[in-house]
Amino acid sequence: MREPLEIEIMGQRLVVKSEDSEEHVRTVARYVDEQIRQLADTRFACRLDLALVTALNIASEYWKLQHQQEEAHQTIDRMAQRIGACLHR
């Protein structure tokens, strides 16, 4: 495990430990900060609600990307099978 790293999200300083690089952790923290700040200007007064909705939005993005990746792999597999069938004729 790497050394603890201090990050800041919505003015809240956090100390985190991660196996990921410092650059990666800081990039992810900036992304979360940007996402939460976008919602902060809307209807959420409670920080917990704001954090939970942000987490839901990020999880939704993640699952959509996972689904797109699975579809892409299936498309690639189908194309590889077609190419293989054409080559073996």
N, CA, C and O atoms as a DFTB+ gen file, in Angstrom:
356 C
 N C O
     1  1       0.850      -1.180       0.000
     2  2       0.000       0.000       0.000
     3  2       0.892       1.238       0.000
     4  3       1.932       1.277       0.658
     5  1       0.471       2.225      -0.736
     6  2       1.232       3.468      -0.833
     7  2       1.007       4.326       0.409
     8  3       0.178       4.010       1.262
     9  1       1.757       5.404       0.488
    10  2       1.627       6.352       1.596
    11  2       0.257       7.032       1.548
    12  3      -0.315       7.197       0.470
    13  1      -0.270       7.427       2.713
    14  2      -1.541       8.173       2.722
    15  2      -1.412       9.457       1.906
    16  3      -0.353      10.080       1.849
    17  1      -2.514       9.825       1.285
    18  2      -2.539      10.985       0.401
    19  2      -3.718      11.862       0.803
    20  3      -4.825      11.363       1.008
    21  1      -3.487      13.150       0.915
    22  2      -4.572      14.071       1.249
    23  2      -5.206      14.594      -0.029
    24  3      -4.521      15.076      -0.931
    25  1      -6.530      14.489      -0.086
    26  2      -7.295      15.019      -1.209
    27  2      -8.380      15.926      -0.649
    28  3      -8.628      15.945       0.556
    29  1      -9.021      16.675      -1.537
    30  2     -10.094      17.559      -1.105
    31  2     -11.264      17.444      -2.079
    32  3     -11.106      17.534      -3.297
    33  1     -12.444      17.240      -1.494
    34  2     -13.680      17.174      -2.271
    35  2     -14.694      18.075      -1.577
    36  3     -15.004      17.882      -0.401
    37  1     -15.208      19.056      -2.307
    38  2     -16.172      20.023      -1.764
    39  2     -15.672      20.674      -0.477
    40  3     -16.436      20.873       0.468
    41  1     -14.384      21.003      -0.453
    42  2     -13.808      21.654       0.711
    43  2     -13.519      20.720       1.867
    44  3     -12.970      21.145       2.883
    45  1     -13.875      19.468       1.731
    46  2     -13.649      18.468       2.784
    47  2     -12.328      17.761       2.506
    48  3     -12.170      17.103       1.478
    49  1     -11.390      17.900       3.424
    50  2     -10.094      17.235       3.255
    51  2     -10.200      15.800       3.761
    52  3     -10.728      15.532       4.840
    53  1      -9.675      14.883       2.936
    54  2      -9.689      13.463       3.266
    55  2      -8.286      12.902       3.103
    56  3      -7.544      13.315       2.212
    57  1      -7.929      11.966       3.959
    58  2      -6.670      11.248       3.802
    59  2      -7.037       9.844       3.354
    60  3      -7.781       9.137       4.033
    61  1      -6.504       9.446       2.201
    62  2      -6.835       8.144       1.634
    63  2      -5.555       7.350       1.379
    64  3      -4.481       7.911       1.164
    65  1      -5.707       6.037       1.409
    66  2      -4.638       5.124       1.021
    67  2      -5.141       4.346      -0.175
    68  3      -6.304       3.944      -0.223
    69  1      -4.266       4.134      -1.138
    70  2      -4.668       3.428      -2.345
    71  2      -3.464       2.739      -2.957
    72  3      -2.329       3.192      -2.813
    73  1      -3.726       1.646      -3.637
    74  2      -2.684       0.970      -4.405
    75  2      -2.433       1.708      -5.720
    76  3      -1.422       1.479      -6.384
    77  1      -3.356       2.593      -6.092
    78  2      -3.228       3.339      -7.335
    79  2      -2.215       4.467      -7.182
    80  3      -1.855       4.849      -6.069
    81  1      -1.764       4.991      -8.313
    82  2      -0.780       6.074      -8.287
    83  2      -1.404       7.349      -7.704
    84  3      -2.624       7.515      -7.694
    85  1      -0.554       8.219      -7.232
    86  2      -1.021       9.509      -6.711
    87  2      -1.766      10.271      -7.791
    88  3      -2.805      10.876      -7.525
    89  1      -1.239      10.244      -9.010
    90  2      -1.883      10.946     -10.120
    91  2      -3.305      10.420     -10.343
    92  3      -4.238      11.199     -10.542
    93  1      -3.461       9.105     -10.306
    94  2      -4.787       8.507     -10.507
    95  2      -5.751       8.922      -9.401
    96  3      -6.885       9.314      -9.677
    97  1      -5.303       8.838      -8.160
    98  2      -6.158       9.197      -7.022
    99  2      -6.573      10.659      -7.115
   100  3      -7.738      10.988      -6.895
   101  1      -5.639      11.528      -7.437
   102  2      -5.970      12.954      -7.549
   103  2      -6.912      13.222      -8.722
   104  3      -7.801      14.067      -8.620
   105  1      -6.726      12.517      -9.821
   106  2      -7.614      12.668     -10.978
   107  2      -9.029      12.237     -10.626
   108  3      -9.990      12.928     -10.967
   109  1      -9.167      11.114      -9.954
   110  2     -10.482      10.629      -9.544
   111  2     -11.112      11.593      -8.544
   112  3     -12.307      11.878      -8.628
   113  1     -10.325      12.094      -7.604
   114  2     -10.850      13.046      -6.621
   115  2     -11.347      14.318      -7.310
   116  3     -12.394      14.854      -6.946
   117  1     -10.597      14.800      -8.305
   118  2     -11.042      15.985      -9.056
   119  2     -12.343      15.698      -9.795
   120  3     -13.234      16.546      -9.838
   121  1     -12.454      14.515     -10.371
   122  2     -13.675      14.143     -11.088
   123  2     -14.871      14.121     -10.140
   124  3     -15.928      14.664     -10.462
   125  1     -14.710      13.498      -8.978
   126  2     -15.793      13.449      -7.998
   127  2     -16.143      14.862      -7.536
   128  3     -17.318      15.203      -7.403
   129  1     -15.124      15.677      -7.294
   130  2     -15.359      17.052      -6.869
   131  2     -16.157      17.816      -7.926
   132  3     -17.092      18.546      -7.596
   133  1     -15.785      17.645      -9.198
   134  2     -16.516      18.320     -10.283
   135  2     -17.971      17.853     -10.340
   136  3     -18.886      18.661     -10.498
   137  1     -18.168      16.557     -10.211
   138  2     -19.521      16.005     -10.282
   139  2     -20.389      16.501      -9.134
   140  3     -21.545      16.873      -9.337
   141  1     -19.844      16.504      -7.962
   142  2     -20.621      16.923      -6.786
   143  2     -20.894      18.424      -6.834
   144  3     -21.964      18.870      -6.420
   145  1     -19.942      19.204      -7.333
   146  2     -20.147      20.656      -7.437
   147  2     -21.215      21.001      -8.477
   148  3     -21.947      21.977      -8.314
   149  1     -21.307      20.206      -9.540
   150  2     -22.357      20.436     -10.533
   151  2     -23.734      20.289      -9.893
   152  3     -24.647      21.055     -10.203
   153  1     -23.887      19.327      -9.016
   154  2     -25.170      19.123      -8.346
   155  2     -25.381      20.107      -7.202
   156  3     -26.520      20.388      -6.830
   157  1     -24.307      20.626      -6.647
   158  2     -24.415      21.524      -5.494
   159  2     -25.194      22.777      -5.841
   160  3     -25.792      23.403      -4.966
   161  1     -25.191      23.142      -7.100
   162  2     -25.911      24.340      -7.535
   163  2     -27.396      24.073      -7.764
   164  3     -28.135      24.967      -8.177
   165  1     -27.825      22.855      -7.499
   166  2     -29.229      22.512      -7.734
   167  2     -29.983      22.444      -6.417
   168  3     -29.748      23.258      -5.524
   169  1     -30.865      21.505      -6.293
   170  2     -31.836      21.478      -5.202
   171  2     -31.370      20.809      -3.913
   172  3     -32.156      20.725      -2.969
   173  1     -30.154      20.341      -3.829
   174  2     -29.724      19.580      -2.662
   175  2     -29.096      20.493      -1.611
   176  3     -28.046      21.093      -1.841
   177  1     -29.738      20.587      -0.484
   178  2     -29.214      21.411       0.603
   179  2     -28.369      20.568       1.553
   180  3     -27.398      21.060       2.127
   181  1     -28.732      19.317       1.718
   182  2     -28.041      18.416       2.633
   183  2     -26.834      17.787       1.930
   184  3     -26.958      17.247       0.831
   185  1     -25.673      17.862       2.573
   186  2     -24.455      17.308       1.972
   187  2     -24.549      15.802       1.764
   188  3     -24.013      15.277       0.789
   189  1     -25.225      15.104       2.673
   190  2     -25.358      13.656       2.517
   191  2     -26.179      13.336       1.272
   192  3     -25.799      12.468       0.487
   193  1     -27.304      14.034       1.086
   194  2     -28.114      13.818      -0.115
   195  2     -27.300      14.115      -1.370
   196  3     -27.364      13.375      -2.352
   197  1     -26.546      15.188      -1.330
   198  2     -25.705      15.578      -2.459
   199  2     -24.683      14.488      -2.763
   200  3     -24.485      14.129      -3.924
   201  1     -24.038      13.963      -1.733
   202  2     -23.039      12.904      -1.921
   203  2     -23.682      11.632      -2.454
   204  3     -23.118      10.970      -3.325
   205  1     -24.853      11.285      -1.939
   206  2     -25.523      10.063      -2.390
   207  2     -25.981      10.169      -3.844
   208  3     -25.812       9.222      -4.612
   209  1     -26.549      11.292      -4.224
   210  2     -26.985      11.462      -5.612
   211  2     -25.770      11.469      -6.551
   212  3     -25.833      10.915      -7.648
   213  1     -24.686      12.085      -6.128
   214  2     -23.465      12.062      -6.921
   215  2     -22.968      10.627      -7.082
   216  3     -22.583      10.222      -8.179
   217  1     -22.976       9.866      -6.001
   218  2     -22.560       8.457      -6.068
   219  2     -23.455       7.668      -7.015
   220  3     -22.966       6.845      -7.789
   221  1     -24.751       7.911      -6.958
   222  2     -25.674       7.235      -7.872
   223  2     -25.380       7.599      -9.325
   224  3     -25.381       6.729     -10.196
   225  1     -25.130       8.872      -9.588
   226  2     -24.822       9.307     -10.952
   227  2     -23.541       8.661     -11.473
   228  3     -23.488       8.211     -12.618
   229  1     -22.506       8.616     -10.626
   230  2     -21.240       8.012     -11.040
   231  2     -21.415       6.510     -11.233
   232  3     -20.870       5.944     -12.180
   233  1     -22.166       5.856     -10.351
   234  2     -22.423       4.422     -10.505
   235  2     -23.195       4.150     -11.797
   236  3     -22.927       3.165     -12.486
   237  1     -24.138       5.010     -12.121
   238  2     -24.903       4.866     -13.356
   239  2     -23.976       4.989     -14.568
   240  3     -24.083       4.200     -15.506
   241  1     -23.077       5.961     -14.559
   242  2     -22.098       6.105     -15.643
   243  2     -21.263       4.834     -15.773
   244  3     -21.035       4.338     -16.877
   245  1     -20.818       4.324     -14.651
   246  2     -19.992       3.118     -14.634
   247  2     -20.723       1.939     -15.259
   248  3     -20.174       1.255     -16.124
   249  1     -21.956       1.696     -14.830
   250  2     -22.715       0.559     -15.342
   251  2     -23.021       0.703     -16.832
   252  3     -23.003      -0.287     -17.564
   253  1     -23.299       1.923     -17.285
   254  2     -23.525       2.143     -18.713
   255  2     -22.262       1.827     -19.504
   256  3     -22.332       1.193     -20.557
   257  1     -21.123       2.258     -19.010
   258  2     -19.857       1.981     -19.685
   259  2     -19.555       0.485     -19.685
   260  3     -19.057      -0.048     -20.677
   261  1     -19.852      -0.191     -18.580
   262  2     -19.660      -1.640     -18.517
   263  2     -20.512      -2.331     -19.578
   264  3     -20.040      -3.234     -20.269
   265  1     -21.769      -1.905     -19.703
   266  2     -22.676      -2.490     -20.684
   267  2     -22.171      -2.227     -22.097
   268  3     -22.189      -3.128     -22.936
   269  1     -21.727      -1.014     -22.369
   270  2     -21.185      -0.679     -23.687
   271  2     -19.949      -1.521     -23.996
   272  3     -19.762      -1.966     -25.129
   273  1     -19.115      -1.737     -22.994
   274  2     -17.913      -2.535     -23.182
   275  2     -18.286      -3.989     -23.494
   276  3     -17.687      -4.605     -24.376
   277  1     -19.262      -4.534     -22.781
   278  2     -19.717      -5.896     -23.051
   279  2     -20.267      -6.008     -24.473
   280  3     -19.969      -6.972     -25.178
   281  1     -21.061      -5.035     -24.892
   282  2     -21.596      -5.036     -26.255
   283  2     -20.473      -4.958     -27.288
   284  3     -20.522      -5.638     -28.313
   285  1     -19.473      -4.140     -27.021
   286  2     -18.341      -4.010     -27.942
   287  2     -17.590      -5.341     -28.048
   288  3     -17.201      -5.747     -29.143
   289  1     -17.386      -6.017     -26.918
   290  2     -16.704      -7.313     -26.942
   291  2     -17.512      -8.342     -27.727
   292  3     -16.949      -9.140     -28.476
   293  1     -18.821      -8.321     -27.554
   294  2     -19.673      -9.250     -28.298
   295  2     -19.604      -8.957     -29.796
   296  3     -19.546      -9.880     -30.608
   297  1     -19.610      -7.688     -30.157
   298  2     -19.502      -7.303     -31.571
   299  2     -18.162      -7.752     -32.141
   300  3     -18.106      -8.282     -33.251
   301  1     -17.105      -7.548     -31.404
   302  2     -15.772      -7.960     -31.851
   303  2     -15.717      -9.476     -32.021
   304  3     -15.165      -9.977     -33.001
   305  1     -16.291     -10.202     -31.066
   306  2     -16.308     -11.667     -31.165
   307  2     -17.067     -12.127     -32.403
   308  3     -16.613     -13.021     -33.118
   309  1     -18.236     -11.512     -32.659
   310  2     -19.016     -11.882     -33.848
   311  2     -18.234     -11.587     -35.128
   312  3     -18.217     -12.397     -36.054
   313  1     -17.597     -10.436     -35.172
   314  2     -16.819     -10.064     -36.360
   315  2     -15.630     -11.013     -36.544
   316  3     -15.318     -11.399     -37.671
   317  1     -14.979     -11.384     -35.472
   318  2     -13.843     -12.310     -35.549
   319  2     -14.306     -13.669     -36.061
   320  3     -13.610     -14.311     -36.848
   321  1     -15.468     -14.102     -35.621
   322  2     -16.005     -15.374     -36.108
   323  2     -16.305     -15.299     -37.605
   324  3     -15.999     -16.232     -38.348
   325  1     -16.894     -14.208     -38.041
   326  2     -17.183     -14.037     -39.474
   327  2     -15.902     -14.023     -40.300
   328  3     -15.823     -14.655     -41.354
   329  1     -14.900     -13.294     -39.809
   330  2     -13.625     -13.228     -40.524
   331  2     -12.984     -14.610     -40.576
   332  3     -12.464     -15.032     -41.609
   333  1     -13.031     -15.300     -39.449
   334  2     -12.482     -16.652     -39.400
   335  2     -13.190     -17.573     -40.362
   336  3     -12.542     -18.383     -41.025
   337  1     -14.515     -17.474     -40.457
   338  2     -15.287     -18.309     -41.380
   339  2     -14.915     -17.983     -42.826
   340  3     -14.805     -18.888     -43.653
   341  1     -14.722     -16.708     -43.135
   342  2     -14.349     -16.310     -44.498
   343  2     -12.954     -16.817     -44.850
   344  3     -12.718     -17.219     -45.989
   345  1     -12.057     -16.804     -43.924
   346  2     -10.678     -17.235     -44.184
   347  2     -10.592     -18.749     -44.372
   348  3      -9.688     -19.238     -45.051
   349  1     -11.512     -19.482     -43.784
   350  2     -11.465     -20.939     -43.858
   351  2     -12.307     -21.508     -44.992
   352  3     -12.516     -22.720     -45.053
   353  1     -12.778     -20.685     -45.861
   354  2     -13.589     -21.171     -46.994
   355  2     -12.720     -21.733     -48.078
   356  3     -13.227     -22.187     -49.104
